[in-house]
Amino acid sequence: MDSGPSSPPPSLSDPLDAFPQRSLEAGDIAVLVLYFLFVLAVGLWSTVKTKRDTVKGYFLAGGDMMWWPVGASLFASNIGSGHFIGLAGSGAAAGISVAAYEFIGLFSVLTLAWIFLPIYIAGQVTTMPEYLRKRFGGNRIPTTLAVLYLFIYIFTKISVDMYAGAIFIQQSLHLDLYLATTGLLAITALYTITGFAAVGGLEGLTEKYFTALASNRSENSSCGLPREDAFHIFRDPLTSDLPWPGILFGMSMPSLWYWCTDQVIVQRSLAAKNLSHAKGGSLMAAYLKVLPLFMMVLPGMVSRVLFPDQVACADPDICQKVCGNPSGCSDIAYPKLVLEILPTGLRGLMIAVMVAALMSSLTSIFNSASTIFTMDLWNRIRPRASEQELMIVGRVFVLLLVLGSILWIPVIQASQGGQLFIYIQSISSYLQPPVAVVFILGCFWKRANEKGAFWGLIWGLLLGLIRLLLDFIYPQPRCDQRDERPAVVKDVHYLYFSMVLSAVTLLVMSAVSWATQPPSKEMVSRLTWFTRHDAVIQKAPGPPASALPPVLSQCGTAEASRSSIQLDIVPEDKPKMHSGDVTPKKSRALRAFLWLCGMGGQGQAQPPSTAGPVIASLEEKPWVKTLLDVSLVACVSCGVFLWGYFA
């Protein structure tokens, strides 16, 4: 307490110690304990209050969320510890250009609510593979994408958040609270102001950033030098780290995939009460997307100015000593700033809400990944699975996801010159553009069919996987090493490669679709932008409903009939199959296990029953729709202004 928030850090015996104050004081520990108790109480309350014993209650929060929790959950699901560590680290290493990803996301989240979500609602879908199954028929595309989504979650989401959390807190404390994002932003604002005061404000940062050099760097080397274009988003199209054509075009496709077709994000919007609340939530999330530049990127640059010997280290041996990563230590910029600048108590609270943000992001991913696996893969393997089995399988699968993600962490540490956020975006640019093109053509081109979508997807993913393997085989060399990678890796930026993948997928899908039979009316009606208002096709009455779903066939109609039972509620008063059966008394251990799996309130396993869609209508009140459209124009105008100001 003898050093003020704006005073420089005290000198230590070892100047290369990355976290000299990493041992929390009594005040920090007290705050952590109180925060943990609060989160535990809220978690238990929500567990008792919500209907976790139904698939709809567990996967979609009952479908009754208002606009502000939808917006908060969209932002919290997007902003995990990977953003805090990665954006600040890239800001420290290369300047503000990485904020372009956040500005692109501002427009993409609005595109979700105004364009893609009405199509999903009209088609009455709850998972993205389910939409593709209805739109194109067959099983090849949904199954391929279900598997791909799970791999993407491991490579770019779960393992990244775990790695970033490990950097920040040195250990894993599992907290879960979306509302912690508010506290996180408030405290972040405090240390951002404190850090800016220490460097003399934005003008001081602009001057001092270019002189923030490690004292141990070699004078004859360019390693560790700040970029001359550090305060520009648009950079040279050939020699820069983020070329401006790649930002405008190559970055847009992964962004559209993430915000408009990723199960994690779409599931948040589908949990809204109606379309108006979903739009309001997207507007809120869009405005919040402005904050990462000021709350993460610029503080990372401040950290480089205040602690250049650690954050801006250029010598591989010294970097290994500082942070254990010879590629560079820019990723410690955010935790370094927080642990050195904030006083006792606030430091503990910051760690608490940081971990809560981490767990908020992870739980969103776990929930959506288990939804995809359970509904789109396990239901194909066991079409007669009971609801209790689906709930347990979903939770067991989460454990397997965690294991696979932990094993992938060492690969992340050595990738992309030590910049975590650039690793995330490079993987996304190799795997996500073909999927985005398939969704875009499926939603806006009625002629697109299953054969075209499948072969376009396969060719795009094949090229992307080849480039991904080449990146792992030929990793980016350190600054002091000669670059001997193949030209396709060294000279073709990953954002340009994203543009190539999009073009290849578009051409193949268009050519094959034109050369083959067009899709049937059932695969187009209410499943594209131009047919979203079509009348609902009434199915011919079939045989009496049985207690178990029918065996699935390979045609699209049978798959569509199965999807209608994916998020059904089990009636609590449904009579037993045999009135004479007596439910055996369960042991305490079994009851505890079933309660943890959300099945504590059920007497015995029952197959799912039919229920309506989550958001049943596209109707909006006229004055609400007008207000939302005016707000959309204002939000887009703010986004355009930010692009022009920082470009």
Residue pairs with C-beta under 8 A, 6 or more apart in sequence:
1 343
1 344
3 9
3 10
5 191
5 194
5 341
5 342
5 343
6 194
6 197
6 198
8 198
8 306
9 20
9 306
9 307
9 340
10 20
12 20
15 309
16 309
16 310
16 313
16 318
16 321
16 322
17 322
18 310
18 322
18 323
18 329
18 332
18 336
19 170
19 332
19 335
19 336
19 339
20 340
21 339
21 340
21 347
22 170
22 339
24 32
24 347
24 348
24 351
25 344
25 348
27 344
27 345
27 348
28 344
28 345
28 347
28 348
28 351
29 348
30 345
30 348
31 345
31 348
31 349
31 352
32 173
32 348
32 351
32 352
35 175
35 349
35 352
35 353
35 356
36 173
36 175
36 352
39 175
39 176
39 177
39 180
39 356
42 177
43 176
43 177
50 57
50 61
50 62
51 57
51 58
51 62
51 569
52 58
52 598
53 391
53 570
53 598
53 599
53 600
53 601
53 602
54 387
54 568
54 569
54 570
55 387
55 390
55 391
55 566
55 567
55 568
55 569
55 608
56 62
56 63
56 567
56 568
56 569
56 611
56 614
57 569
58 367
58 391
58 394
58 598
59 126
59 267
59 367
59 371
59 567
60 126
60 267
60 270
60 271
60 567
60 614
61 271
62 271
63 270
63 271
63 272
63 273
63 614
63 615
64 271
64 273
65 73
65 271
65 272
65 273
65 277
65 281
66 272
66 273
66 277
67 272
67 276
67 277
67 278
67 279
67 280
67 281
67 283
67 284
68 280
68 281
68 284
69 178
69 281
70 268
70 269
70 271
70 272
70 277
70 278
70 280
70 281
70 282
70 284
71 280
71 281
71 282
71 283
71 284
71 285
71 288
72 178
72 179
72 181
72 182
72 284
73 178
73 268
73 271
73 281
73 364
74 109
74 265
74 268
74 269
74 281
74 282
74 284
74 285
75 181
75 284
75 285
75 288
75 289
76 178
76 180
76 181
76 357
76 360
76 361
76 364
77 264
77 265
77 268
77 360
77 361
77 364
77 365
78 105
78 265
78 285
78 289
78 361
79 181
79 292
79 357
79 361
80 157
80 160
80 161
80 164
80 357
80 358
80 360
80 361
80 362
81 161
81 164
81 165
81 168
81 354
81 355
81 357
81 358
81 361
82 157
82 160
82 161
82 163
82 164
82 361
82 420
82 421
82 424
83 292
83 296
83 421
84 164
84 168
84 296
84 334
84 354
84 357
85 164
85 167
85 168
85 331
85 334
85 335
85 420
86 160
86 164
86 331
86 419
86 420
86 421
86 422
86 423
86 424
87 98
87 99
87 102
87 292
87 296
87 297
87 300
87 421
88 296
88 297
88 299
88 300
88 303
88 331
88 333
88 334
88 337
89 300
89 330
89 331
89 332
89 333
89 334
89 418
89 419
89 420
89 421
90 98
90 297
90 300
90 330
90 419
90 420
90 421
90 422
91 98
91 99
91 296
91 297
91 298
91 299
91 300
91 301
91 333
92 300
92 301
92 303
92 304
92 311
92 312
92 330
92 333
93 328
93 330
93 417
93 418
93 419
94 227
94 230
94 241
94 242
94 419
95 209
95 226
95 227
95 229
95 230
95 231
95 232
95 301
96 230
96 231
96 232
96 233
96 293
96 297
96 298
96 301
96 646
97 229
97 230
97 232
97 233
97 235
97 240
97 241
97 242
97 247
98 242
98 297
98 421
98 422
99 233
99 292
99 293
99 297
99 646
100 233
100 242
100 247
100 251
101 251
101 255
101 421
101 425
102 289
102 290
102 292
102 293
103 233
103 289
103 290
103 293
103 639
103 642
103 643
103 646
104 247
104 251
104 252
104 255
105 255
105 258
105 259
105 289
106 286
106 289
106 290
106 635
106 639
106 642
107 286
107 636
107 639
108 252
108 255
108 256
108 258
108 259
108 260
109 259
109 265
109 282
109 285
109 286
109 289
110 282
110 283
110 286
110 632
110 635
110 636
111 256
111 259
111 260
112 259
112 260
112 265
112 266
112 269
112 282
113 269
113 275
113 278
113 279
113 281
113 282
113 283
114 279
114 282
114 632
115 260
115 443
115 529
116 260
116 261
116 266
116 439
116 443
117 266
117 269
117 270
117 275
117 278
117 279
118 275
118 529
118 532
118 618
119 443
119 527
119 528
119 529
119 532
120 131
120 266
120 270
121 270
121 275
121 613
121 615
121 617
121 618
122 526
122 527
122 532
122 533
122 534
122 618
123 131
123 134
123 135
123 526
123 527
123 532
124 526
124 564
124 613
124 616
125 131
125 134
125 563
126 267
126 270
126 371
126 375
126 563
126 566
126 567
126 613
126 614
127 263
127 267
127 371
127 372
127 375
127 376
127 566
128 145
128 149
128 261
128 262
128 263
128 266
128 372
128 439
129 141
129 142
129 143
129 145
129 146
129 149
129 372
129 375
129 376
130 142
130 375
130 376
130 563
130 566
131 439
131 442
131 527
132 141
132 142
132 145
132 438
132 439
132 442
132 453
133 139
133 141
133 142
133 556
133 559
133 560
133 563
134 523
134 527
134 556
134 559
134 560
134 563
135 442
135 519
135 523
135 524
135 527
135 528
136 442
136 448
136 449
136 450
136 453
136 454
136 519
136 523
136 556
137 450
137 519
137 520
137 523
137 555
137 556
137 557
137 559
138 450
138 454
138 554
138 555
138 556
138 559
139 380
139 554
139 559
140 450
140 454
141 438
141 450
141 453
141 454
141 457
142 376
142 559
143 376
143 377
143 380
144 454
144 457
144 458
144 461
145 435
145 457
146 372
146 373
146 376
146 377
147 377
148 431
148 435
148 461
149 262
149 263
149 369
149 372
150 369
150 372
150 373
150 401
151 431
152 427
152 428
152 431
152 432
153 365
153 368
153 369
153 401
154 401
154 404
154 405
154 408
155 408
155 427
155 431
156 424
156 427
156 428
157 264
157 361
157 365
158 362
158 365
158 366
158 369
158 401
158 402
158 405
159 404
159 405
159 406
159 408
159 409
159 412
160 412
160 420
160 423
160 424
161 358
161 361
161 362
161 365
162 172
162 362
162 405
162 406
162 409
163 409
163 412
163 413
163 420
164 331
164 358
164 420
165 172
165 354
165 355
165 358
166 172
166 409
167 331
167 332
167 335
168 334
168 335
168 351
168 354
169 335
169 351
169 354
169 355
173 355
174 355
174 359
175 352
175 355
175 356
175 358
175 359
176 356
176 359
176 360
176 363
177 356
177 359
177 360
178 360
180 352
180 353
180 356
180 357
180 360
181 353
181 357
181 360
183 349
183 353
183 356
184 350
184 353
184 354
184 356
184 357
185 291
185 295
187 342
187 346
187 349
187 350
187 353
188 295
188 296
188 299
188 350
189 295
190 342
190 346
191 299
191 337
191 338
191 341
191 342
191 350
192 294
192 295
192 298
192 299
192 302
194 341
194 342
195 299
195 302
195 303
195 306
195 337
195 341
196 202
196 204
196 205
196 298
196 302
198 302
198 306
198 341
199 205
199 208
199 302
199 305
199 306
200 207
200 208
202 298
205 298
205 301
205 302
205 305
206 231
208 305
209 226
209 230
209 231
209 301
209 304
209 305
210 226
210 228
210 230
212 226
212 304
212 305
212 308
212 312
213 224
213 225
213 226
213 308
213 312
214 224
214 308
214 309
214 312
214 313
214 314
214 315
214 318
215 308
215 309
216 309
216 313
216 314
216 315
216 318
217 223
217 224
217 312
217 313
217 314
217 315
218 314
218 315
221 314
221 479
221 480
222 479
223 314
223 315
223 478
223 479
223 480
224 312
224 313
224 314
224 479
226 304
226 312
227 241
229 235
229 236
229 240
230 301
231 646
232 646
232 647
233 242
233 244
233 247
233 643
233 646
233 647
234 244
234 247
234 647
235 241
235 242
235 243
235 244
236 243
236 244
237 243
237 244
237 245
237 246
241 422
242 495
243 493
243 495
243 496
244 647
245 495
245 496
245 499
246 493
246 494
246 495
246 496
246 498
246 499
247 495
249 499
250 429
250 493
250 494
250 495
250 496
250 497
250 498
250 499
250 502
251 425
251 429
251 495
251 498
253 432
253 433
253 436
253 437
253 498
253 499
253 501
253 502
254 425
254 428
254 429
254 432
254 433
254 436
254 498
256 436
256 439
256 440
257 428
257 432
257 433
257 435
257 436
257 439
258 265
258 428
258 432
259 265
260 266
260 436
260 439
261 435
261 436
261 439
262 368
263 368
263 369
263 371
263 372
264 364
264 365
264 367
264 368
267 364
267 367
267 368
267 371
268 281
268 364
269 278
269 281
269 282
270 278
270 614
270 615
271 614
272 278
272 281
272 615
273 615
274 615
274 617
274 619
274 620
275 615
275 617
275 618
275 619
275 620
276 620
276 621
276 624
276 625
276 628
278 615
279 628
279 632
280 628
283 628
283 631
283 632
283 635
286 635
286 639
287 635
287 638
290 638
290 642
293 646
296 334
299 333
299 334
299 337
300 330
300 333
300 334
300 337
302 337
303 311
303 333
303 334
303 336
303 337
304 311
304 312
304 330
304 333
306 337
306 340
306 341
307 333
307 336
307 337
307 340
310 322
310 323
310 329
310 332
310 336
311 329
311 330
311 332
311 333
311 336
312 329
312 330
313 319
313 322
313 323
313 328
313 329
314 479
316 326
316 327
316 478
316 480
317 326
319 325
319 326
319 327
319 328
319 329
319 418
320 326
322 329
322 332
323 329
323 331
323 332
325 331
325 413
325 414
325 418
326 478
327 413
327 414
327 417
327 418
327 478
328 417
328 418
328 419
329 418
330 418
330 419
331 418
331 419
331 420
338 347
338 350
338 351
338 354
339 347
342 350
366 398
366 401
369 397
369 398
369 401
370 394
370 395
370 397
370 398
371 394
373 393
373 394
373 397
374 390
374 393
374 394
374 397
375 390
375 566
378 385
378 390
378 393
379 385
379 390
379 562
379 566
380 552
382 389
383 549
383 550
383 551
383 552
383 562
384 548
384 549
384 607
385 393
386 605
386 606
386 607
386 608
387 568
387 570
387 605
387 606
387 607
387 608
388 594
388 599
388 602
388 605
388 606
389 605
390 608
391 597
391 598
391 599
392 597
392 599
395 596
395 597
395 598
411 472
412 420
412 423
414 475
415 423
415 426
415 471
415 472
415 475
415 476
416 422
416 423
416 426
416 476
417 476
417 478
425 494
426 471
426 494
427 468
429 494
429 495
429 497
429 498
429 501
430 464
430 465
430 467
430 468
430 471
430 494
430 497
430 498
430 501
431 461
431 464
431 465
431 468
433 460
433 464
433 498
433 499
433 501
433 502
433 505
434 456
434 457
434 459
434 460
434 461
434 464
434 501
434 502
434 504
434 505
435 457
436 502
437 456
437 460
437 502
437 505
437 506
437 509
438 453
438 456
438 457
438 505
438 509
441 448
441 452
441 453
441 506
441 509
441 510
441 513
442 448
442 453
442 527
442 528
443 527
443 528
443 529
444 528
444 529
444 530
445 513
445 528
446 518
446 519
446 524
446 528
446 530
446 531
447 513
447 514
447 518
447 519
448 509
448 510
448 513
448 519
449 512
449 513
449 516
449 517
449 518
449 519
449 523
450 519
450 556
451 512
451 513
451 516
452 508
452 509
452 510
452 511
452 512
452 513
452 514
452 516
453 509
453 513
455 508
455 509
455 512
456 504
456 505
456 506
456 507
456 508
456 509
456 510
456 512
457 505
457 509
459 504
459 505
459 508
460 501
460 502
460 504
460 505
460 508
463 500
463 501
463 504
464 497
464 501
467 488
467 489
467 494
467 497
470 486
470 488
470 489
471 489
474 485
474 486
474 489
476 485
477 483
477 484
477 485
483 490
492 500
520 556
521 537
522 537
522 556
522 557
522 560
523 556
524 531
525 531
525 534
525 537
526 532
526 533
526 534
526 536
532 618
533 618
539 561
545 610
547 577
547 607
548 607
549 562
549 565
549 607
549 608
550 558
550 561
550 562
552 558
552 559
552 562
553 559
564 610
565 608
565 609
565 610
566 608
567 611
567 614
568 608
568 609
568 610
568 611
569 609
569 611
570 602
570 606
570 608
570 609
571 609
572 601
574 606
574 609
576 603
576 604
583 603
583 604
586 594
591 600
594 600
594 602
620 628
